[in-house]
């Protein structure tokens, strides 16, 4: 890793920052603490950088539909919306690009957001994920910096490939997600032809009190289809709103897109000595260890009647968890619990959950009062708790938090606990060698060379080669030939031999 030089990082008050990479946690496996003022300041300032569009996931599309349970899930969760085969729950889905602004072409290379709001009979359950099962970092302190590297330079207002590769090559934990992004999966043909993932590890508890760790996978029933880089670029010029138009027109034709929910379930105790950290957002759980279990189907069959009111004013938060569902020690997930609600307070307002698209389909009994644009009022009801005048009373059993034990440890800024098979490049290597076809690898090399070959400094290009060589030696050689040799001396890009399987 290249040693970085520069002035010391400070808070906005000029105080020396304790870390650019690690949040303050209770030991290596414990939760993030609220008094990590530097992390909170970074998240709060980041959430308020842009007015009024979303800082990330700015350009999106959405549709209404339903989720139907197809298989018994009661053995691992007591969540009501998963409690009976055939039960249907209304859902609103929002798809989006991550880095692009409003008006940005839909088809350019970017991860895609996959956000779902289930209007359950126990309140709203929000699953706010992406079309990839992993992400670029494992600590939320780096999220703001990652997004900045994908956005625009402060002086010119232009996006910079050099900035992107500088960040990625200095953050080796990004390798798995970057390998997905630079493949054709980075340019899906449509929202209908991509999978969706909760990405994080979550938790569930059943009626008997047994706890499990889980992952959510929404598999497209339409089949995976991607654009090549040249097809995506051509469509960006032909129809910048191609994904938005495709989703709307498919539903209007009554070709309702559908996804199958399949889940991985890990017994609670197995996480402690699993071969790698199961809460690491840069990792997937191998299916041979935890097979996909069918749970239900998601169908989108109704377009929004008012795009702004329903798509733009939709606010999703991973904090919206119904009984039977919960969090995990995934640090990025824990930070999102704060960050998502906070950014909606800024972007839409203190009472954004009273808007029809966000309002639950159950009665609300809350002590949160008034504020800008308050619409629902409790009237002559107590405004404080505890009270002796009939105000709402919390039920610790019905609204229990799904927690986990944390050994007595000191507060500090820790890397994750290392498990025996933890590393940054292993799963990216397996993806390239064991999952991708020869054509996939050919396109991957071409995409990397084209992207890192434009506006990227020679020093960063050298790190790009080292980064990909760490993923796969042959792939690194092909990328080196494309990037670092004169064009006249370069062999045909993308002639990558099939990588050997891992044992």
N, C-alpha and C positions, 0 to 999 in steps of 0.2 A: 504494500500500500504506500502510495506517495505521501510523504509528510507534507501537511498543509502549513502554509505560513500566512501571517496577516495579523492585524490588531486583535486584541482580545474581544470576545463577544460581551456585550453589556445588555442589561435591561433597558427599557425606554427611559428610565431614570438615571442611566449612566452607571449603574451598579454592575460589577463584574458578574456575568452569568455563570452558573455552576457547571452546566453541560449543554452541548448542542445536540446530544444524541440520546441521553438517558433521562427518563422521568424519575421522580422521587417515589420510591416504592418501599413497602415493608418487606425487606429481604428480596432476594432474586425472584421469588415466586409470588410475592404478596401483591396486594392491590396498590394502585396509585393513590396518593393522598391529596386531598383537596387543597392543602396549604402549599403545594408546589407552585408558588406564585409565578415563577418564570414560565412554566408550561401553561398555566391558566392565562397569563398575559398574552402569550403567543397565540393561543386559540381564540381568545376574545378579540384581539386586534385583527387576526386573520378573518374572522367571521364578519368584520365590519369594513373590509377593504373596498367592497364594491356596493354601490347603491343604484338601483334596487335589485339588479339581477343576482342570481346565486354566484358566489365566488367560484365554486366548482359546480359541474353539472348544470351549467346555465341554460343550454339549449336542450329542450326535451320534448317528448311526446307522451301521450297517455291514453288510457282506455279503461272502461269499466268492465267488470265481469264477475265471475264467481270462482270459489274454490270448493271442490267436492271431494270428500273423503272416499277413497276406494278400498283401503285396507286397514285392518285393525291396528291402531297406534296406541291403544290404552296401556299396553305393557310397558311403555317408557314415558308416557305423559298423561297427565289428567286434564290437559287443556281442553276446554269444552268444544272448541271448534274442530278438534280432532277426535271427538269422543264416540262417533257413531258412523258406520259405513253408510254412505248416501247423504250425509249431512252437508248442506251447502251454506257457504258464508259469502256475502258480498265482498268484492275486492276492487280497489282502484290501483292500477299499475302505472308507473312513470318510468320511461326509458330515456336515457340521455347520453351525451358525450361528456367526458370529464374535463378536458382542458379548454375546449373551444368556447367562444362567447356566443351570445345570441346572434343569429345570422350566419354562423360558421357553417361550412359545408358538412353535411351529415356523414359523408362516407370517408373522410380522411382518417388516418391512423390514430387510434385513441382507444383506451378502455371504454366500455359502455356501462352506465349505471342501470341497475335493475331493482327498482324500489317498489315494494308492495305494501298496501295498507288493507288489512283484513278488518272489516267492521263486525267483530265477533259479539256474541251475547254476553261477554265479560269485559267489554271495552275494546279499544283498538289495539291490534297487534301489528307492529310495523317491522318488516324485514327489509333492511336497506343494504342491498348488495350490489354486485357487479356481474358482468358476463365472464369473469375469470374467478377461479377458486382460490387465488392467492392475491397478494398485493406487493407493493414496492418496499415496504418497511415493516418492522415489527415493534417499533416504539413511536408513540404519537408525537414525541418532540421533534421528529424529523418530517412530519406530514406537511407542515406549512412550507418548509424549505423545498420539499419535493415539488409541490404545486407551483411555487415560484419559479422553479427551474423549467417547468413545462409551459409557463405563461409567456410574458413579454419582457424584454429588456427595459429598464427604467429610462434610459436616455433616448433610444430610437423608437420604442414602442413596437419593436419587431420580435417575433419568436426566433429562438436561437438553437440550432442543433448542437452547437458547441456547449451551450449551457446544459442541455439535457444530458449529453454524454459525460460531461464533467461530473455532474451529480451522480449519475448511474455508476460510473467506474470508480468513484470514491465511496460507493455504498454497495458492497458486494452482495448484501442480502437482497438486492433488487433483481438478481440474475434470473430467477424463475419467472417473475412477472415480465421482465423485459424480453425473455425468450418467447413468451406468448405474444406480447405486443408486436414484436418485429416479425412474427410469422403472419400468415394470411388470416389468422384469428384476430389480428389487430384491425382488420378491415372487413367486418361482417357484412354479408349481402343485405340483410335487413334485420330489424329487431325481432322479426318472427323466426329467423333462421339462426338464432344464437341461444345458448343456454344462459341460465341465471343461477347465481350462487349467493348464499349468505356469506360465504368466504370465511368469516370467523368461526371459531368453535363456540357453540352456545351450550346451554344445559337444559335438562328437562327433569321433572319429578313426576312419578305416577301416584295413584291414589293410595298405594301402600307406603309411600314415603321413600321409595327407592329412587336414587338419583343417577343420571346419565349425562355424558357429554355427547353433543350431536352436531352434525353439519347438514345444511340444507342444500339440495341440488335440484334445480328446476330444468329438466331436460326437454328441449324443444321437440314436439311431435312432428314438426314440419321437416326436421332434419337439419343438420349443420350445413350452411352454405356460406362461403366467403368470396369476396372480391379479391383478385390479384391487385397489386399496387397500381398497375397501369389502369385497370378497370375502375378502381376506386377514384383515382385522380380524374379520369375522363367523366365519371358520373358527377363529381364535384362541380365540374364546369357545366355539365348539361342540366343538372337538377340539384341545387344545393340542399333542397328539402326532401331528398329521395326517401330517406327512412321514415320521415313523418308522413309523407304522402302514401307510401306503401302500406303502413299500418292502418291508416284511416280508410284507404280504399279497399283493403282486404276485408275489414269489418263491414263496410258499406255493402260489399258484395255477398255478405253473409258467409264468408270464409273465415270464421272465428279462429284465430290462432290459439294453440293449446300447448301447455307444458305439463309434464309429469313430475310431481314432487317425489323425489327419492331421497332418503336420509341415511346417513351413517350414524351408528349408535355405538358408543364406547362405554362400557361399565365404568362407573365413577372412579373406582380404585385403580383401574389399569393405567390412568394417566401418569401416575407417580413414577413408574419405572418403564414407561414406553420407550422405544429405542430412540426417538427424537422428541423434542418438546411439542406436544400436541396442540398447544395454544399459540404457536408461532404462525403468524399470518402469512409468512412466506412459504409455508409448507402445506402439502395436501396429505390426507391419510390414505395410504395405499388401499385399494379396494380388496386386495386379497386378505388384508388384516381386518377390515371393517366393510363388508359388502354393502352395496346400495340396497335399501329396503323400500319397496313401494309404499306410498302413503296416500297420494291423492292426485287430482288434476286441477290445473288452473286454466280457465277459459276466459278469453276477452271477447265480448260480443256486443259492446255498445260504445260508440264514440262519444267524446265530450260534447255537450250542447253549447258550452261557452269555454273556449280554450283558456282564456286568462283566469277565469274563476276556478276552473278545475285543474288545469295542468300547472299554470304558473303559481297559483296560490296554494298548491298542495304542499304540505309540510310533513316530512317523515322523520321519525326519531327512533333509533334503536332502544331508547328508554321505554318505549311503549311495549311492555311485556305483560301478557296475561298470566293468571295462575296456571302453573304447570310448565312454564317456560322461564328461562333465566340466562344469566351471563356466564362468563368464564374468566380465568386470569389473563386472557388476551388483553394486553395493555392498550392496543389501538381501539378495541371495542369499548373498554372502560372510558377512554377519553371521548369517544363519540357520544356516549351517554350524556355528557355535558355539552359537547360542541354543537350537536344538531339542534337541540332545543334552543340553545343560546342564539344561534344564527337566525332561526325563525323569529325569535323575539325581535331581533334587529330588522330583519328583512320584511316581515309581514305584520308584526306588531304583537303586543302583549297578549291579545286575545285571538291569536290565529287559530286556536283549536275550536273556536266558536263558528268559524267559517263552515259552510255546509260540506265542503269537500273533506275537511278535517274532523268534523264533529262526529263523535261516536254515536252508535245507534242505541245506546242505553242512557239512562238518566245519569246526570252528573251532579254530585254533591260535594262541592269543593269550598274551601275557605279562601281561595284566591278570588279577590274582588276587584272590580272596577278596572281602571286603566283605559288607554286609548281604544276606541272602537268597541267597547264592551256592549254586547247585545243582550245576553241573557243575564237576568238579575234575580237574586234569591228573594228579594222583598224583605218582609219582616222576619228574618231568620238570624240566628246568632252568627257573628262574623269572627269568632274566636273559638279555640278549643284549648282545654276542656270547658264545657259550659253545662248548665243545668236546665237549659231551655229547649231541649229537643234537637239540637244540632247534630250533624253527622258524627258517627263514632267509628274509628278505625277498628277493623277486625284482624288482629295479627295472624290468625289461622287462615282466613280466606285470602288475605293479601300478603302471605309470607314471602320473604325474600329467599331466593335460592343462593345459598352461600357455600363457602368452602373453608377448610381450616387453614390458618396461617401460623406456622411455628413462630415462637417468640424470636424476633429478629430486629436488628437495628435498621432505622431509616437510612437510606442511601441511594445512590444512582448506580444501578446495577445493570449489567448485561443479563439476559435470561440465563437461568440455570442450564448448564450444558448436559444433554443426554448423550448416550454413547455414539449415536449416529448423526448428531447435529453438525451440519456444515452448510455453507451458503450456495454451493454450486452443484451438489449431488442430485437434487431433484430436477434442476434445469438440465443437467446432463442426461438424466433418464428420459426426460421429455423429448430432447433432441434425438437421442439414439434409439429409444424403444417405442416412442409414440408417433413421431413424425415420419412420413414417407420420404422417399428420395425427392419427390417433387416439392414437398413441404420444406425440406432442407435447402433445396436449390433456391426457392423463393426467399427463404430466410436470409441466406447469404446475400442475395441481390438486394433485399430490402435494407439490410444493415449497411452494405457498401454504399448504396445510393444515399441513405440518410446521413451516415457519418462522413461521407465524402463531400458534403456541401457545407461549407462554413465552419468546419471543425478544425481546430488547430492541430499541427503535427504532433505536439506533445500529448494532446487528448486522444488523437488517433492511435498513438502507440499504446495508450491505456485501454482503448477499445479492443485492440488486438489481444492484449494480455487478458482482458475480461472474458472474451469469447474463447480464448485458448483454455482458460480455466474451466469453462463449460464443456468444451470438446476440442481436442487437439486438432483434428482434421478441419473442423469448422473454423477454428482460429487461423489455420494456414490459408484457407480459401479467402477469408476476410482480409488477412494481411496482404495477399497477392492483389486483391482488388483495391485496397486503400493505399498501400505504401510503395507500390511499384509504379513506374511510369506506365501510362496506358498501352504504349507500344509493346511493353514487355509483359503485360498482364495476360494470363491465360483466361479462357472463358470463365466468367464468374458463375458460381453455383454448381459446378460439377463436383458435388460432395458425395463421397462414397458412403454407402450405408454403414452406420456406426454399429459396432458390436453390441449385443444385448448384455445388460448386467446379469450377473448370476443372482 
